[in-house]
Amino acid sequence: MVAVLGPNAVGKSTLLQTLAGLHKATGNILLDGVELMTQSPGQRVRLVGYLPQTLPQPTSLVAYEAMLSAVRAVRPDLPTKRAESLVSETFNALGLSDLALRRLAEMSGGQRQMIGLAQVLVRKPRLLLLDEPTSALDLRWQLSVIKTVRTITTRDGAICLMAVHDINLAMRFCDVVIVLGKPGLLAAGPPAEVMTSDILREAYGVEGRVERCSLDMPVVLIDHAVETR
Ligand SMILES: Nc1ncnc2c1ncn2[C@@H]1O[C@H](COP(=O)(O)OP(=O)(O)OP(=O)(O)O)[C@@H](O)[C@H]1O
C-alpha cells in the first residue's frame, strides 16, 4: 500500500491517470517487468484498476448489475457463476451487501463512492490506483474501507497506489508514502521516516509535528500555516 501525498494541484491525480493510461506520456512504466506503455488498453485494464476522484454516475442500474458489468468488461470469458461469486465476495468484504439491490441513483455520494471502489476491487487488478477513495466517507467507513483494501491487497499480492489528503490515514495503513511537491518527488519511504516537521513545511507550507497517540500510532498534528511575507 503506497500513499501518494502532496498539496492541491501538485499532480497526484495526473500521476495516477498517467499510470492508468489516460494521458500521453514518455518514459517507462514497469509492472512485474511488463512495460505498460506498450500494452493495448484492453491488456492494461486487466492489470490496472483505476478509481477516479469523481463519483460513479447516479444511474438506474442496481449496484449488483454495476458490479457484474465491471467484471464482464475485463473478464468476458469468466463463467457466470464465477463472476457472480466474485461480486458477492467483494460486497461481503466491504460490508456492502445491503446495497446490492439498490439503484445507484438512490444512493448517497459516499455509498456511490464505495460501489465505485468495489467495481475496481472485483476485477482483481495487479495494480490498484485509487484517487481519494475515502473523500466522501464518514469516519467509520473511511477506516473500514481502507482496512479492507489493505487486507485484499495483501491477500492478492497486489500493489495499491492511493492519493489521499488524510495523512493520518496514510500513515496508519500504508507501507510506503511518497510526497510530491513543486519540484517533483520530495520524499518516499516508510511513513515514520518520511513524515517529519521538515517535510510538512516543505510540501504543505505548515508547521506541524508527528506525535504518538495512546494506541502508539503516529499522528500528525498541525500547529499553523507557515507565515508568508
Ligand atoms: N507533471 C505535470 N506537468 C504539467 N502539468 C501538470 C503535471 N502534473 C499536474 N499537472 C497539471 O496540474 C493540474 C492539477 O493536477 P492534479 O489534478 O493532478 O493535482 P492533484 O495533486 O491531484 O490535486 P488535488 O489534490 O487538488 O486533487 C492539472 O491541470 C494537471 O494537468
The ligand as an SDF file (V2000), in Angstrom:
LIG
                    3D

 31 33  0  0  0  0  0  0  0  0999 V2000
    3.8190   16.9100  -14.2040 N   0  0  0  0  0  0  0  0  0  0  0  0
    2.9440   17.8380  -14.6310 C   0  0  0  0  0  0  0  0  0  0  0  0
    3.2550   18.6370  -15.6490 N   0  0  0  0  0  0  0  0  0  0  0  0
    2.3910   19.5640  -16.0840 C   0  0  0  0  0  0  0  0  0  0  0  0
    1.1800   19.7830  -15.5560 N   0  0  0  0  0  0  0  0  0  0  0  0
    0.8080   19.0050  -14.5660 C   0  0  0  0  0  0  0  0  0  0  0  0
    1.6660   18.0000  -14.0250 C   0  0  0  0  0  0  0  0  0  0  0  0
    1.0260   17.4130  -13.0080 N   0  0  0  0  0  0  0  0  0  0  0  0
   -0.1600   18.0190  -12.9270 C   0  0  0  0  0  0  0  0  0  0  0  0
   -0.3150   18.9630  -13.8530 N   0  0  0  0  0  0  0  0  0  0  0  0
   -1.4610   19.8240  -14.0210 C   0  0  0  0  0  0  0  0  0  0  0  0
   -1.7880   20.3950  -12.7490 O   0  0  0  0  0  0  0  0  0  0  0  0
   -3.2030   20.3790  -12.5550 C   0  0  0  0  0  0  0  0  0  0  0  0
   -3.6050   19.7230  -11.2750 C   0  0  0  0  0  0  0  0  0  0  0  0
   -3.1140   18.4140  -11.2550 O   0  0  0  0  0  0  0  0  0  0  0  0
   -3.7970   17.2350  -10.4250 P   0  0  0  0  0  0  0  0  0  0  0  0
   -5.2890   17.2890  -10.5410 O   0  0  0  0  0  0  0  0  0  0  0  0
   -3.1040   16.0000  -10.8420 O   0  0  0  0  0  0  0  0  0  0  0  0
   -3.3930   17.6360   -8.9450 O   0  0  0  0  0  0  0  0  0  0  0  0
   -3.7070   16.9170   -7.5690 P   0  0  0  0  0  0  0  0  0  0  0  0
   -2.4210   16.8560   -6.8200 O   0  0  0  0  0  0  0  0  0  0  0  0
   -4.4300   15.6330   -7.7730 O   0  0  0  0  0  0  0  0  0  0  0  0
   -4.6550   17.9920   -6.9070 O   0  0  0  0  0  0  0  0  0  0  0  0
   -5.8310   17.8750   -5.8070 P   0  0  0  0  0  0  0  0  0  0  0  0
   -5.1610   17.4780   -4.5060 O   0  0  0  0  0  0  0  0  0  0  0  0
   -6.3560   19.2560   -5.7540 O   0  0  0  0  0  0  0  0  0  0  0  0
   -6.8290   16.8570   -6.2920 O   0  0  0  0  0  0  0  0  0  0  0  0
   -3.8260   19.7030  -13.7810 C   0  0  0  0  0  0  0  0  0  0  0  0
   -4.3230   20.7130  -14.6290 O   0  0  0  0  0  0  0  0  0  0  0  0
   -2.6710   18.9840  -14.4260 C   0  0  0  0  0  0  0  0  0  0  0  0
   -2.8300   18.9250  -15.8300 O   0  0  0  0  0  0  0  0  0  0  0  0
  1  2  1  0
  2  3  1  0
  2  7  2  0
  3  4  2  0
  4  5  1  0
  5  6  2  0
  6  7  1  0
  6 10  1  0
  7  8  1  0
  8  9  2  0
  9 10  1  0
 10 11  1  0
 11 12  1  0
 11 30  1  0
 12 13  1  0
 13 14  1  0
 13 28  1  0
 14 15  1  0
 15 16  1  0
 16 17  2  0
 16 18  1  0
 16 19  1  0
 19 20  1  0
 20 21  2  0
 20 22  1  0
 20 23  1  0
 23 24  1  0
 24 25  2  0
 24 26  1  0
 24 27  1  0
 28 29  1  0
 28 30  1  0
 30 31  1  0
M  END
$$$$
